[in-house]
C-alpha cells in the first residue's frame, strides 16, 4: 500500500470503529509498526483540520477516535432529534473530579473525601461511561478501584489526564488530596467548584 492508501485505511478504520482505538490495533490491521501509525494519524488529523472538515481526530490518552466537531453539536442534535444534555448534579461533578485527580481510587476513598455515601453516583457515572472499574485493591475485602475512561477525556476535550487544570491551593495552605489520612470533605467541595465549568460541556444522559 502507498502512504496515501495507508492514510486512507487508517481513516476508514477509525470511522468504521466509532470507538477509541489503540495504535497497536491499527498497526496490526495494516501490518505496519506503531511509529508509522502515529505518523499516519498526524497526517489524517492535519488533513481534516486544513480542509475545515466537520470531523476531527481526537487523541484520548493512548487511543484515537474520529468525532464531529463540538461547534456543530446544535445542528447534529436537530437532525438526530436529540434532547439537550442534562448537566451532571453537583454530587456527580464532585465525585468525577475527585476520581479524575486521584485515580485509581476506591469508592471508600471518594466517600471519605465527600463525607457521604457515593454508591449511586459512582454507579451512574459508570453507566454513563465516564468511570470504569480498574481492578481491585490488595486489601481485605478486595475493594474495587475506579478511574476515568477515554469517554471522559472526549467529553471534556482532553488529550490526556496531564491536561487537567492544576488544583487550587487549599485553604490555610494545607496540601490538597494527599493520602487518605489527609483528606476531608472541604477538599472535595473545592475541587468541584474549581472543575465545574469544564465538567458541564458535553456529557450525555440524565442527572444523578
C-alpha positions as CSV (number, residue, x, y, z in Angstrom):
1,X,0.0,0.0,0.0
2,X,1.2,3.5,-0.7
3,X,1.4,6.1,2.0
4,X,-1.8,7.7,0.8
5,X,-3.6,4.3,0.8
6,X,-2.4,3.6,4.3
7,X,-3.6,7.0,5.5
8,X,-7.0,6.4,3.9
9,X,-7.1,3.0,5.6
10,X,-6.4,4.5,9.0
11,X,-9.2,7.0,8.4
12,X,-11.6,4.2,7.3
13,X,-10.7,2.0,10.3
14,X,-11.4,4.9,12.8
15,X,-14.6,5.8,11.0
16,X,-15.9,2.3,11.0
17,X,-15.0,1.6,14.6
18,X,-16.8,4.5,16.1
19,X,-14.9,3.9,19.3
20,X,-11.5,5.0,20.5
21,X,-8.8,2.6,19.2
22,X,-5.3,1.8,20.4
23,X,-2.4,2.4,17.9
24,X,-1.4,-1.2,18.3
25,X,-4.7,-2.4,16.9
26,X,-4.4,-0.2,13.8
27,X,-0.8,-1.3,13.4
28,X,-1.8,-5.0,13.5
29,X,-4.6,-4.4,11.0
30,X,-2.3,-2.7,8.5
31,X,0.7,-4.8,9.3
32,X,2.9,-1.8,10.0
33,X,4.8,-0.6,13.1
34,X,3.3,1.8,15.7
35,X,5.5,4.7,14.7
36,X,4.2,4.6,11.2
37,X,0.7,4.6,12.5
38,X,1.4,7.7,14.6
39,X,2.7,9.5,11.6
40,X,-0.4,8.5,9.6
41,X,-2.7,9.6,12.4
42,X,-0.9,13.0,12.4
43,X,-1.5,13.3,8.7
44,X,-5.1,12.4,9.0
45,X,-5.7,14.9,11.7
46,X,-3.9,17.6,9.8
47,X,-5.8,17.0,6.6
48,X,-9.2,17.2,8.5
49,X,-8.1,20.5,10.1
50,X,-6.7,22.0,6.9
51,X,-9.8,21.5,4.9
52,X,-12.1,22.7,7.7
53,X,-13.8,19.3,8.0
54,X,-16.7,18.9,10.4
55,X,-14.9,15.8,11.6
56,X,-11.8,15.9,13.8
57,X,-9.3,13.4,15.1
58,X,-9.2,13.2,18.9
59,X,-6.3,11.7,21.0
60,X,-7.8,10.2,24.1
61,X,-4.9,9.0,26.3
62,X,-3.3,6.2,24.2
63,X,-6.3,5.9,21.9
64,X,-7.6,7.8,18.9
65,X,-11.2,8.5,17.6
66,X,-12.9,10.4,14.9
67,X,-15.6,12.7,16.2
68,X,-17.8,15.5,15.0
69,X,-16.6,19.0,16.0
70,X,-18.2,20.4,19.1
71,X,-19.3,23.6,17.2
72,X,-21.7,21.6,15.1
73,X,-23.4,20.0,18.0
74,X,-26.6,22.0,17.7
75,X,-27.1,21.1,14.1
76,X,-26.4,17.4,14.8
77,X,-28.9,17.4,17.6
78,X,-31.5,18.9,15.4
79,X,-31.1,16.3,12.7
80,X,-30.9,13.4,15.2
81,X,-33.8,14.8,17.3
82,X,-31.6,14.6,20.4
83,X,-32.5,16.3,23.6
84,X,-30.2,18.8,25.1
85,X,-27.8,17.3,27.6
86,X,-28.8,17.5,31.2
87,X,-25.8,18.6,33.3
88,X,-24.5,16.3,36.0
89,X,-25.5,17.1,39.5
90,X,-23.1,18.7,41.9
91,X,-22.6,15.3,43.6
92,X,-21.7,13.7,40.3
93,X,-19.3,16.5,39.4
94,X,-17.6,16.3,42.7
95,X,-17.2,12.5,42.5
96,X,-15.9,12.7,39.0
97,X,-13.4,15.4,39.9
98,X,-12.1,13.5,42.9
99,X,-11.6,10.3,40.9
100,X,-10.0,12.2,37.9
101,X,-7.3,13.8,40.1
102,X,-6.6,10.7,42.3
103,X,-7.2,7.6,40.3
104,X,-7.3,4.8,40.6
105,X,-9.3,5.1,43.9
106,X,-11.8,3.1,45.8
107,X,-15.4,4.2,46.5
108,X,-14.4,4.4,50.2
109,X,-11.8,6.9,49.3
110,X,-14.3,9.1,47.4
111,X,-16.7,8.8,50.3
112,X,-14.1,9.9,52.8
113,X,-13.4,13.0,50.6
114,X,-17.1,13.9,50.3
115,X,-18.3,12.6,53.7
116,X,-21.4,10.9,52.3
117,X,-22.3,7.7,50.5
118,X,-21.3,7.7,46.8
119,X,-22.6,4.3,45.7
120,X,-25.4,5.6,43.5
121,X,-23.3,8.4,42.0
122,X,-20.4,6.1,41.1
123,X,-22.8,3.6,39.6
124,X,-24.4,6.4,37.4
125,X,-21.0,7.7,36.3
126,X,-20.0,4.1,35.3
127,X,-23.3,3.7,33.3
128,X,-22.6,7.0,31.5
129,X,-19.1,5.7,30.5
130,X,-17.3,8.3,32.5
131,X,-15.9,6.0,35.1
132,X,-14.8,2.4,34.9
133,X,-13.5,-0.4,37.1
134,X,-9.7,-0.7,37.3
135,X,-9.2,-3.9,39.2
136,X,-9.2,-4.4,42.9
137,X,-7.1,-3.1,45.8
138,X,-4.9,-5.7,47.6
139,X,-6.6,-5.1,50.9
140,X,-9.1,-7.1,53.0
141,X,-12.4,-7.3,51.1
142,X,-10.6,-6.6,47.8
143,X,-12.4,-3.3,47.1
144,X,-12.9,-2.2,43.5
145,X,-10.8,0.6,42.1
146,X,-12.2,3.2,39.8
147,X,-10.7,5.5,37.2
148,X,-11.9,7.7,34.3
149,X,-12.4,6.5,30.8
150,X,-11.5,7.7,27.3
151,X,-15.0,9.0,27.0
152,X,-14.3,11.2,30.0
153,X,-11.4,12.7,28.0
154,X,-13.5,13.1,24.9
155,X,-16.4,14.8,26.8
156,X,-14.1,17.4,28.4
157,X,-11.8,18.0,25.4
158,X,-8.7,16.5,27.0
159,X,-6.0,14.6,25.2
160,X,-4.7,13.0,28.4
161,X,-5.1,13.4,32.2
162,X,-2.0,15.6,32.2
163,X,-4.2,18.3,30.5
164,X,-6.3,18.6,33.7
165,X,-6.0,22.0,35.2
166,X,-3.9,22.4,38.3
167,X,-5.7,22.2,41.6
168,X,-6.1,25.4,43.5
169,X,-4.3,25.9,46.8
170,X,-6.2,24.5,49.8
171,X,-7.4,26.9,52.4
172,X,-4.7,27.6,55.1
173,X,-2.1,26.4,52.6
174,X,-2.6,22.8,53.5
175,X,-1.8,20.1,51.0
176,X,-4.7,19.1,48.7
177,X,-5.8,15.5,48.2
178,X,-2.8,13.5,49.5
179,X,-3.0,10.3,51.4
180,X,-6.3,9.1,52.8
181,X,-5.3,10.4,56.2
182,X,-5.0,14.0,54.9
183,X,-8.3,14.4,53.0
184,X,-11.5,15.9,54.2
185,X,-14.9,16.9,52.7
186,X,-14.0,20.5,52.2
187,X,-11.4,19.5,49.6
188,X,-14.0,17.7,47.5
189,X,-16.2,20.8,47.5
190,X,-13.2,23.0,46.5
191,X,-12.3,20.6,43.6
192,X,-16.0,20.5,42.4
193,X,-16.3,24.3,42.4
194,X,-12.9,24.7,40.5
195,X,-13.7,22.0,38.0
196,X,-17.4,22.6,37.4
197,X,-17.1,24.8,34.3
198,X,-15.3,22.1,32.4
199,X,-17.5,19.3,33.7
200,X,-20.7,20.6,32.1
201,X,-19.8,20.7,28.5
202,X,-20.8,17.6,26.5
203,X,-21.9,14.8,28.9
204,X,-24.9,12.9,27.7
205,X,-27.7,11.5,29.8
206,X,-29.5,12.3,33.0
207,X,-28.6,13.7,36.4
208,X,-27.8,11.7,39.5
